[in-house]
Amino acid sequence: METTMNQRSFSIKLWPPSQSTRLMLVERMTKNLSTPSIFSKKYGVLSTEESQENAKQIEETAFAVANEHYEREPDGDGSSAVQLYAKKSSTHMLEVLKRGPQTMEKVDSPCVTVFDISGGRRAFIEAEEAEEILRPLSDKGNSY
C-alpha cells in the first residue's frame, strides 16, 4: 500500500521590510554617524540632527533601489533585495562618514533670486536654454 503525503510548501518573503525595521535602521545609522569612531577621528563627528537627516536619506535611497530590484524579479523571496538594501545603506553611510560634517552657511540677507515654475512661458526648450534658466540654482547662497 502506497501512502501519499500532502506536502505543504510555504515560502518566506524577506522583502519588503516592515516600517518598524526601516525606522530601526534609521535609528542605528543615526547613532553610528553621530558617535565617535575611527572615521570621525579623521573626518569629524556629525551632529545628531545632521546624522538623522543623512540616515533618513540613506535609508530612503537604499529602499528605493532595492524595491525597484525586487519588482523586476517578483517571484523571488526578496533575499537579493535585502542584500542590495544592506549594501546600498552601507555604501552611502561610508560616503557620509568620509564626507564629514557639513557646515551650514549663514545667509544674512534673504535670497533675492526666485525660481518660479508656476507661470511664464511654457514651451519645449533646448538643453542650453535649460542650463541658462536653471543656472541660478547653483549660485552660492541660493536655496531651493
C-alpha angles and dihedrals in degrees: 000000000000120000121207117207120204106229115206115210121204132179133204117222110213095184135103104032117225120260090249090055090050091049091048090053091052090050092050093047090048090053093046093048094049099041122090112259141150087281094051091053088060103031106021136256119280120228117251090250094050090044092052093048091049093045092053092049093046092050094047092049094046091046093051093050093046093045091052088050091050092049090056090057104032095161093066126092092246096251093124090050090051090050091049090047091054093044094050092045091051094045093050092045090055090049091053092046092050092046090055128200116339117222114221112224116229113231110207096191126045117260111271097194115086122197105204121181096166099084146008131072117352117202143114111279135195123250094256092054091047091052090050093049094047097041094097089064090069095049115115113262096021118120129199 
